[in-house]
């Protein structure tokens, strides 16, 4: 199978390496010429996962339409804020090639899920979402991972499960695209919150409380958007949430720690090429929450810290000071 991977950041690079290892012909699109040159010359991405050797035979190009030529499957793995713009650069997709969104986030302008953005651009193309607890480095190194491939067309999901999954990269199918994508997007916001708590030294009890109440927030919004509660109890919900809120490789948690230590968002991101998706997602999440009459108190406080200058300790204090209520809401 010939697979085009759009986006050569950490996740796109990791997926390209995984797909090439499983025997597919893989073409990787990179925006930066230095990334193209680095992979061609050294089999390493000079900016992302730069210490990981990539498989022989992995092709790379900065010409997006050349990468897509004759592809039987297209995987999109660019940051959410750039997905719509990247899709506009595509002249046409190969006939019959489904598109898999591997991006966890929401469109910052229209507040759409990524598969919605893709379906809007290519209305007659089959789309699916790949999500779950997946740190790019571990996938790139071939370490055991379980994830979800979601598509309303169950036959498509099963076909993609066979085309992408391996023993080390175990895939489960799910028809609840809304729940899978909402879980993948909002867990990044919750990871910023747990990072703030960790940076303030509030302890493991506080982290567990934020994860648990964060799951309740994500589930409320997912259900309001048409998702199923059970989805959020699985890999694309709880699994991804726990990993991102506690893992040492989590860039969103790292952002939260930096905020707690007094760094601004711009200063922290200026030190790295990697993007913390939660900082982009929170605004869209709050727009959707208002639109659907859903309360997202953790998202509100994270947004206030990021964009309104609220002190992290004050934001966490506001959550602690909320009126007691019953669990289950």
N, C-alpha and C positions, 0 to 999 in steps of 0.2 A: 504493500500500500504506500502511496506517495502522500505525505502529510506536510502541509505548510503551517509553520508556527509563526504567528505575527507578534513580534515583541521579544527582544533579547535582553530584558532585565533578568533578575534572579529567577523568577518563576518561569518565564518563557525559555530561558537557557536550560533550566532543570528539566522541563517537560521535553524539550528537544533532545536532550541527552537520553532521557528515559525511552522515548519513542524510537530513537536510533538504536539503542541497545536491544530493543525487542525485535529489531529486524526491518523496520520500515525505512523507506527512503524519506529523509527529512530535510526540508529546506527551511532555514530560519531567517526571518526578516529582522534586520537591525537598523534602527534609524541612524546610529552613529557610525561613520566610516571607520573610526578607530576600533570599534567592536568587530566589524567585518574583517579588518586587517589582522587583528589579534587572533581571532578564531582560525582564520586561514593559515596564518604563519606559525602559530604556537599551539593550536587546539585548546586555547584558553580564552575566556572572555576577560579582557583586561579590566573591566569595571565591576562586574558582578560574578560572584563565585570564582574569583580570579585564581584561586589555588586548586581548582578542580579541573582535571584533565577531561576533555570532551571526547566522545567516541570518534574513531576514524570514520570518514565518509559523511559526516555531518556537513551539509552545504549551508552557506550563509551569503546573504546579499542585502544591499540597501535598496534594491529595486523591488518594490512590493508586488507589482504585477508579474514580474518574472518569477518570483517565489511562488505565486499562486498558480502558475501555468501547469495544467494537467494534474493539479492536486485532487485527491479523492476525499480528503478531509482537511478542514481548516480549523486551527486552534488559535484563538485570540487571547493574548496574555499581556496586553498593555495596560497601564494604569487607567482607572475608570474615567478620569477627567480628560483623557486623550482618545478614548475609544471612538466617539462620534467623529472626531476629526480624522482619525486613521481610516475609518471605514469610507469616508468621503474620497480618500485617495485611491480606493480600489475601483478600477474601471468596471469589472464584472467578476463574478465568481464562476469557477468551473461548473459546468452542468452536473447536477446531481450530488455535488459535494456538500455535506452538512457542515454547519459551523458550530463549534463548541466554544462557549465563553469560559475562560479560565480566570476571569477578572472578578474580584470580590469588591463590589462597590456599587454606587448609584451615579447616574449621570448628573453632574452638578447644575446643569441648566434646566433640564426638564424633569429631573428627579425620577427617572425611569430605571428599572432594572436593566442589566446589560443585555439579556436576551431580547428585551423589548426594543432597545436601541438597535440591535442587529436586525430584528424583524422589520423594524421601521425602514431601515436602509435597504434591506433585501427581503421584501415581503413574501417571496415565493420559495425561500430557502429554509430547509429544516434546521432548527436551532436546538441546542442543548446547553446545559450548564454543568461544569465540573467544579466541585467544591468539597470541603471537608478539612480535617486537621492535617495540613500538608506544608511543613516548612520546606522551602525550596532546596536548601542545602542537603537535607536528608534524602530527598527524592533524587537529586543529582548524584548522590553517592550510592544510590541503589538500596537504601535502607528500607525496612518494611514499613509500608504505609497503607492505610485504608481510606478510601474517599467515596464520593457519590457522583454518579453521572445521572443527571435529571433531564427528562424530556417528557412532554405530554404524550408523545407517540411512544408507546412502550416497546414497539418493535425497534424503533430507532435507538432507544436507550440500550436495549440488549445488544444491538449491533455495535454500538460504540463501546460497550463494556468489553466485548471481545476484541475490538480493534486497539483499545488503549490499555486495558488491564493486563497485569502479569501476576505471577505469584507474589512478587515483592510489592506490587502496586495494585492492591486488591480493590476492585470497584464494585459498589452496590448500585443497583438501579432504583430510581424513584420517579414517580410521575408528577410530584409536587414541585414544579419549577419555582413557584412563588416562595414557598417555604425555604427551599434550598438556597435561593439567591438572597433572601432577606436575612437568613442566618449568617451567611458568609459575609454580608456587608456590615451588619450591625455588631458582630463580635469584635470588630476592630475598634469601635467606639468604646466598648466595655473594657477592652484591653488598655486603652488609654487611662480609663478610670482606675483599674487595678494597678497600673504603673504609678499613678499619682499616689495611691494609698501606700504602695511599697516604698516610694520615694520619701514619703512623709514618715515612714517607720510605724505605720498603724498596726502592723501584725498580720498574721495569717488568718485569724478570725475575720478581720475586716475584708481581706481578699476573698474569702469564701462567701461572705455575705454579698459582696458586689457581684461575684460570678452568678450566684443563685438568683438574686434580684435582677441582674442583667438578663438572664435567660427569660425571666418573666416579662421583661420589657420587650425583648425581641419577639417572643411568642405573641404578645398582644398585637404588635404591629403586623406581624406576618399573617395572623388570622384576619385582621381587618383588611388586609390586601388580598385575601382569598387563599392563604396557605392553610396547611393542616397542622394542628398542635403536635401530632406525633412526629412530624419531620424534625421539629426543633429539639426533640429528645434524642435524636440520632447523631450520626457523624457530622452532618452539615450544620447542626445546631450546637448541642452540648459538647460534642467532641471537639469541634473547631474552637468553640468558646474557651474551653479549659486550656487547650494548647496555647492559644494566643494570649490568654490572660496570665499564664504562668511560665511559659517557655522562655528560655534564655535567648532564643533567636528571634523573639517577637519584636519587630520594629515599632509596633504601636505601643506595646508595654514600655519599650525603651523611651518613646516620646513622653509617655506619662511620667516616668521617673525624672526625665529632664525638666519637665514643667514643674514638678514638685521641688526641684533644686533651683528654680528661679530662671530657667532658660525660656526664651520665647520660641514659638513655633518656627519662625524664620531662622533664628540662630541655630537651632538644633538641626533643621533640615539642610542648612548651608554646609554642614559638615559631612554630608553623605549624598550619594546619588540616589539612594533608595527612598521611596515615598511611603509614608505612613497613611494608608488609605482611610483610616478612621477620621483623620482631620478633614477629609473631603466629604466623607459620608454623613457626618453628624448634622450638617445643615440640611441636607436632603431628607434625612430621617425626621427631623423636626417639622419640616414642611409637610411631609406625608402624615405625621402624627396629628397636626392641626387639621389637615384635610379630612381625616377619618375619625376625629374625636378620640384619639388615643393619648394617654399620658406616658411620657418617657422621662422621668425625673433624672435618671443618670445621664442620659443624652443631653438634657437641658444644662446640667452642671458642667459637663465636659465642654459643651459649646460655649458656655459663659467663660470658662477658663481660657479657651483657645482664642476667642474672638471679641470678648468684652472686657478683658483685663481683670477678671475676677481672680482673687488669690486662690491657689489650689486648696489650702487648708480651709478657707471659707466655704468653698464649694463642697468639700467633703463634710464639713460641719452642717451645711444646709441639708444634706441627705440624712445625716444622723438626727437632725432636729425635726424631721417630718412627723406628722401626727401618726401615732400607732394605728395599725389596721390589721385586718385578718389576712392570713396567708391565702394565696389562691387568686389574688387579683393583681 
